[in-house]
Amino acid sequence: SPTNPDKYVLKVEVDEKRTGSVGMGGGVDSVAGPFGSLSFSDNNFRGKGQIISFNSQMGTGMFGRGVNAINNPGNGFLVNKNNYQLEATFVEPNFMKTNTSMAVSGFGRNFSSMMVDQATQRTLGASTTFTRTIRKNTNFNLGFIGENTSLRDFGSTFGSDSALNMMSQRALAAGLAGSQQSANALAQSVRDGQLKGGTFVTVSPSITYDTRNGADPTKGTFAKISAGPSLGLGGASFVKAGASFSKYIPLTKDITLATNLQGGTSLGGMPQFAQYRLGGFNGIRGYRMFSDLGTGSGMLMATAELRSRLPLPGKSSKIVKSIDKHVKATAFFDAGHVMGNGLTNNLYSRSNFGASVGVGLRVNVPMLGLIRFEYGLPLVSSILGNMTPRLTVGFGDRF
């Protein structure tokens, strides 16, 4: 020090590591088909710990008919159409210098609908979500969402397997119509209801509790409770509430019991695209994903699943080590019930209750994520009396 020779002035120059990144890639998805993606993010925007990101994905949707053949044989549901997903997000981790974070997003999506047969679903909107930790492992979230959803009918591309034709035939067979003309009119009325979109403003509070020990948990608990009204601008409004509880219990070093109980209900004129589905990629296994089980304004579903590493010999081998790390065997039991939407489910010959047991493989593929191969045996027949065991393929975790 110039004033004290026994003291030193220490200057440290620090270069901040790069916090921004740009990514380009591609892959294959069961809904998007072959797709390309472009992304950008900065995890320390303006040096204040703020986050900005932009993610985009565009796909061909060319595997829609293939997914129908594998997961939904005998009935076309997904369409082969180009699709996209765009989202821009800004996150302020300390909103107004508090422990509350704020995330603002604008988004656009156009995909083959998971809720309405043979249709595409486009959603454009924006959201603001506030998140605050209220105690250890427990967060309170408050979201404000404004979005416009529209659906486009592609049933005519399925020929005699179109949704209208299926409903009309069922109306006659089930005695819901006395003539072909009245059956066609009933089918058209239901189809028009399915394709209704609208603009909605939603307030969505929720509480989450999470003690899981990783992305593929072997122990811990995850619980979420949510509720909120959706105000329809120029149309019907509705209120939706739901809860989900998951528990992961290690039975041995290599075996985990994973359980989940989830349910939801609603009041008001909830549109088809916002309803609950008993089937689908994350529904009850062993049935045709989109054609055996129905949708509705309320749902209750339970799952118990044993997940185990494979008992492989020679784990010193690199190949065996990779399989041991990325592949697990499963044995499962699913059961569920959906309420409401009785006429639509009847016209599509879909049951409101299902249960199944089965086995499967969980394969974590680099660059693609988790792929599930599951062979399920229905314990309850569908409306058409079908109890044929089925192999289905799903992407991502169910819970």
C-alpha positions in Angstrom: 0.0 0.0 0.0 1.4 3.5 -0.8 0.5 4.6 2.7 1.3 1.5 4.7 4.2 -0.8 3.6 2.8 -3.6 5.8 -0.4 -3.8 3.8 -1.0 -4.8 0.2 -3.5 -3.7 -2.4 -4.7 -6.8 -4.3 -6.5 -6.4 -7.6 -8.2 -9.4 -9.2 -9.5 -9.2 -12.8 -12.2 -11.7 -13.5 -13.5 -12.7 -16.9 -17.1 -14.0 -16.8 -17.6 -17.2 -18.7 -19.9 -17.1 -21.6 -23.5 -17.4 -20.5 -25.1 -17.3 -23.9 -25.5 -20.2 -26.2 -27.0 -21.0 -29.6 -28.1 -24.4 -30.6 -29.2 -26.1 -33.8 -30.4 -29.7 -34.1 -32.9 -32.2 -35.1 -34.4 -35.5 -34.3 -37.5 -37.7 -34.6 -40.7 -37.5 -32.5 -43.8 -39.6 -32.6 -46.0 -36.5 -33.1 -43.6 -34.0 -34.8 -42.0 -36.6 -37.0 -38.5 -35.7 -38.3 -37.9 -32.2 -37.0 -35.3 -29.4 -36.9 -34.8 -27.1 -34.0 -33.1 -23.7 -33.3 -32.6 -22.3 -29.9 -30.8 -19.4 -28.1 -30.4 -18.7 -24.4 -28.5 -16.4 -22.0 -28.5 -17.4 -18.4 -27.0 -14.1 -17.1 -28.6 -11.5 -19.3 -27.2 -8.0 -18.6 -25.1 -9.5 -15.8 -28.1 -9.5 -13.5 -28.9 -13.3 -13.4 -31.8 -12.8 -15.7 -32.6 -15.4 -18.3 -33.7 -15.0 -21.8 -34.4 -17.8 -24.2 -35.9 -18.6 -27.6 -36.8 -22.1 -28.7 -38.2 -23.2 -32.0 -39.0 -26.6 -33.6 -40.5 -27.4 -36.9 -41.5 -30.9 -38.0 -43.0 -32.8 -40.9 -45.6 -34.8 -38.9 -45.0 -37.5 -41.4 -45.2 -40.3 -38.8 -48.8 -39.6 -37.8 -50.2 -42.5 -39.8 -47.3 -44.7 -38.5 -48.1 -43.9 -34.9 -51.8 -44.7 -35.7 -50.7 -48.1 -37.0 -48.6 -48.9 -34.0 -50.5 -47.4 -31.1 -54.0 -47.1 -32.5 -54.5 -49.9 -35.1 -57.8 -49.9 -37.0 -58.6 -46.3 -36.4 -56.9 -43.1 -37.7 -56.4 -40.3 -35.1 -53.2 -38.3 -35.8 -52.8 -36.5 -39.1 -49.7 -36.2 -41.3 -49.2 -32.4 -41.3 -46.4 -30.0 -40.8 -46.1 -28.7 -37.3 -44.2 -26.0 -35.3 -43.5 -24.8 -31.8 -42.1 -21.4 -30.9 -41.5 -19.9 -27.5 -39.7 -16.9 -26.2 -39.1 -16.5 -22.4 -37.7 -13.9 -20.0 -37.1 -14.8 -16.4 -36.5 -12.3 -13.6 -35.2 -14.4 -10.6 -35.8 -11.7 -8.0 -38.9 -9.8 -9.0 -38.9 -6.3 -7.4 -35.9 -7.4 -5.3 -37.9 -10.2 -3.6 -37.5 -13.9 -3.4 -40.3 -14.3 -6.0 -39.3 -15.1 -9.6 -41.2 -14.0 -12.6 -41.3 -15.7 -16.0 -42.9 -14.0 -19.1 -43.4 -16.1 -22.2 -44.9 -15.8 -25.6 -45.7 -18.9 -27.5 -47.1 -20.5 -30.7 -47.9 -24.1 -31.3 -49.5 -26.0 -34.2 -49.6 -29.8 -33.8 -51.8 -32.8 -34.5 -54.4 -32.5 -31.7 -54.0 -35.0 -28.8 -57.7 -34.4 -27.8 -59.7 -34.2 -31.1 -59.6 -36.9 -33.7 -58.2 -36.1 -37.1 -57.6 -32.4 -36.5 -54.7 -30.0 -36.0 -54.7 -27.6 -33.0 -53.1 -24.2 -33.2 -52.5 -22.2 -30.0 -51.1 -18.6 -29.8 -50.7 -16.8 -26.5 -48.7 -15.3 -23.7 -48.2 -16.0 -20.0 -46.8 -14.5 -16.9 -45.9 -16.8 -13.9 -44.8 -15.9 -10.5 -43.1 -18.5 -8.3 -42.1 -18.3 -4.7 -40.6 -20.9 -2.3 -42.9 -20.9 0.8 -41.0 -23.6 2.7 -38.4 -26.3 2.0 -39.3 -28.2 -1.2 -42.6 -26.3 -1.5 -43.4 -23.7 -4.1 -46.4 -21.5 -4.8 -47.1 -20.6 -8.4 -49.5 -18.0 -9.8 -49.9 -17.9 -13.5 -51.8 -15.6 -15.8 -52.4 -16.9 -19.3 -54.0 -15.5 -22.4 -54.3 -17.8 -25.4 -56.3 -18.4 -28.6 -56.9 -22.0 -29.7 -58.3 -23.0 -33.1 -58.8 -26.5 -34.6 -58.8 -27.5 -38.2 -60.6 -30.6 -39.4 -58.7 -33.1 -41.6 -61.2 -36.0 -41.3 -61.8 -35.9 -45.1 -58.2 -37.2 -45.7 -59.1 -40.5 -43.9 -61.8 -41.5 -46.4 -64.2 -44.0 -45.1 -62.4 -44.0 -41.7 -63.3 -40.3 -41.1 -64.6 -39.3 -37.7 -67.9 -38.2 -39.2 -68.4 -41.6 -40.9 -67.5 -43.5 -37.7 -69.9 -41.5 -35.6 -72.7 -41.8 -38.1 -72.3 -45.6 -38.3 -72.2 -45.9 -34.5 -75.3 -43.7 -34.1 -77.3 -46.2 -36.2 -75.8 -49.3 -34.6 -76.4 -48.1 -31.0 -80.0 -46.9 -31.8 -79.1 -43.2 -31.2 -80.6 -42.3 -34.6 -83.5 -43.8 -36.6 -82.3 -43.0 -40.1 -79.1 -42.3 -42.0 -80.1 -38.6 -42.3 -80.6 -38.2 -38.5 -77.4 -40.1 -37.8 -75.4 -37.8 -40.1 -76.9 -34.8 -38.4 -76.1 -36.1 -35.0 -72.5 -36.9 -36.0 -72.1 -33.4 -37.6 -73.4 -31.7 -34.4 -70.9 -33.6 -32.2 -68.1 -32.9 -34.6 -68.8 -29.2 -34.7 -68.7 -29.2 -30.9 -65.3 -31.0 -30.9 -63.8 -28.4 -33.2 -64.8 -25.4 -31.2 -61.9 -23.2 -30.2 -61.8 -19.8 -28.6 -59.9 -17.1 -26.7 -59.4 -17.6 -23.0 -57.9 -15.7 -20.1 -56.9 -18.1 -17.3 -55.7 -17.5 -13.7 -53.8 -20.6 -12.6 -52.6 -20.8 -9.0 -50.8 -24.0 -7.9 -48.7 -25.5 -5.1 -46.0 -28.1 -5.7 -44.0 -30.2 -3.2 -41.0 -32.0 -4.6 -38.4 -34.2 -2.8 -37.4 -36.4 -5.8 -33.7 -37.3 -6.1 -33.3 -36.8 -9.8 -34.8 -36.8 -13.3 -35.3 -40.6 -13.1 -36.2 -40.7 -9.4 -35.7 -43.8 -7.1 -37.0 -42.1 -4.0 -39.0 -39.1 -3.0 -42.4 -37.5 -3.4 -43.9 -35.1 -5.9 -47.4 -33.5 -5.3 -49.2 -30.8 -7.1 -52.6 -29.1 -6.5 -53.9 -26.6 -9.1 -57.2 -24.8 -9.8 -58.3 -21.8 -11.7 -61.0 -20.2 -13.9 -60.7 -19.7 -17.7 -62.7 -16.7 -18.9 -63.9 -17.2 -22.5 -63.9 -14.0 -24.5 -67.0 -14.3 -26.7 -67.8 -17.8 -25.5 -68.3 -20.1 -22.6 -66.1 -20.0 -19.5 -65.1 -22.8 -17.2 -63.2 -23.7 -14.0 -60.7 -26.5 -13.8 -59.1 -28.1 -10.7 -56.8 -31.0 -10.4 -54.3 -32.8 -8.2 -51.4 -35.3 -8.7 -49.5 -37.3 -6.1 -46.4 -39.4 -7.0 -44.4 -41.5 -4.6 -41.1 -43.3 -5.3 -40.0 -46.1 -2.9 -36.7 -47.9 -3.2 -37.3 -51.6 -2.6 -33.8 -52.7 -3.2 -30.7 -51.1 -4.7 -31.9 -51.8 -8.2 -35.7 -51.9 -7.9 -38.1 -48.9 -7.3 -41.8 -48.8 -6.7 -43.3 -45.8 -8.5 -46.9 -44.9 -7.8 -49.1 -42.1 -9.0 -52.7 -40.9 -8.2 -54.1 -38.1 -10.2 -57.5 -36.6 -10.8 -59.3 -33.5 -12.0 -62.8 -32.0 -12.4 -64.4 -28.9 -14.0 -67.4 -26.7 -14.0 -68.9 -24.8 -17.0 -68.5 -25.2 -20.7 -65.0 -26.7 -21.0 -64.1 -27.2 -24.7 -63.1 -30.6 -26.0 -59.4 -29.6 -26.4 -59.1 -28.8 -22.7 -60.8 -32.0 -21.4 -59.2 -35.0 -19.6 -58.1 -38.1 -21.6 -58.1 -41.5 -20.1 -55.9 -42.8 -23.0 -53.2 -41.1 -25.0 -49.5 -41.3 -24.6 -49.7 -40.9 -20.8 -53.0 -42.8 -20.2 -53.9 -46.3 -19.4 -51.7 -48.8 -21.3 -52.8 -51.9 -23.1 -55.6 -50.2 -25.0 -55.5 -48.4 -28.4 -54.1 -45.1 -27.3 -56.8 -42.9 -28.8 -59.7 -45.1 -29.7 -60.7 -47.4 -26.8 -60.9 -45.0 -23.9 -62.8 -41.7 -23.7 -62.4 -38.1 -22.7 -64.4 -36.1 -20.2 -64.8 -33.1 -17.8 -63.6 -35.2 -14.9 -61.0 -38.0 -14.4 -59.4 -40.2 -11.8 -56.4 -42.4 -12.6 -54.0 -44.5 -10.6 -50.8 -46.3 -11.5 -48.3 -48.6 -9.7 -45.1 -49.5 -11.5 -42.0 -51.5 -10.6 -38.9 -50.2 -12.2 -35.7 -52.4 -12.2 -32.3 -52.4 -13.7 -31.6 -55.4 -15.9 -29.7 -58.3 -14.2 -26.9 -58.3 -16.8 -23.7 -60.3 -16.5 -20.3 -58.9 -17.3 -20.9 -55.3 -16.2 -17.2 -54.5 -16.9 -18.0 -54.3 -20.6 -18.7 -50.8 -22.0 -21.7 -52.0 -23.9 -23.2 -53.8 -20.8 -22.5 -50.7 -18.7 -24.3 -48.5 -21.2 -27.3 -50.8 -21.2 -27.3 -50.9 -17.4 -27.2 -47.2 -17.2 -29.9 -46.4 -19.8 -32.4 -49.3 -19.8 -34.8 -50.4 -17.1 -37.5 -53.1 -17.1 -41.0 -52.3 -15.7 -44.1 -54.1 -14.5 -47.2 -52.0 -14.1 -50.9 -51.8 -13.1 -53.1 -48.9 -14.4 -56.7 -48.1 -13.7 -58.9 -45.0 -14.4 -62.3 -43.6 -14.9 -63.5 -40.6 -16.9 -66.7 -38.7 -16.3 -68.9 -36.6 -18.6 -68.9 -36.3 -22.4 -71.0 -39.5 -22.6 -72.6 -38.9 -26.0 -69.3 -38.2 -27.8 -67.6 -41.2 -26.2 -70.6 -43.4 -27.2 -70.4 -42.2 -30.8 -66.7 -43.0 -30.9 -67.3 -46.4 -29.1 -65.0 -45.4 -26.2 -65.3 -46.7 -22.7 -65.3 -44.4 -19.6 -63.4 -47.0 -17.5 -60.2 -49.0 -18.0 -57.7 -51.1 -16.2 -54.7 -53.1 -17.3 -51.5 -54.9 -16.2 -48.3 -55.3 -18.3 -44.5 -55.2 -18.7 -42.2 -52.8 -20.5 -38.8 -51.3 -21.2 -37.7 -47.7 -20.4 -34.8 -46.8 -22.8 -33.1 -43.4 -22.3 -31.7 -42.6 -25.7 -29.1 -39.8 -26.0 -30.4 -36.8 -28.0 -34.0 -38.3 -28.0 -34.8 -38.8 -24.4 -36.9 -41.5 -22.7 -38.7 -44.0 -25.0 -41.1 -46.4 -23.5 -42.0 -49.8 -25.0 -45.0 -51.2 -23.1 -47.0 -54.4 -23.5 -50.3 -54.2 -21.7 -53.2 -56.6 -21.1 -56.6 -54.9 -20.6 -58.5 -56.2 -17.6 -61.7 -54.5 -18.6 -63.1 -54.8 -22.2 -63.8 -51.8 -24.3 -67.3 -50.9 -25.6 -66.5 -53.1 -28.6 -65.6 -56.0 -26.4 -61.9 -55.8 -27.2 -59.4 -57.2 -24.7 -56.4 -57.8 -27.0 -53.0 -57.2 -25.4 -51.1 -54.4 -27.2 -47.6 -53.1 -27.5 -47.4 -49.3 -27.5 -44.6 -46.9 -27.8 -44.4 -43.7 -25.8 -42.0 -40.8 -25.5 -41.1 -39.1 -22.1 -42.2 -40.1 -18.6 -45.8 -40.7 -17.6 -45.4 -39.1 -14.2 
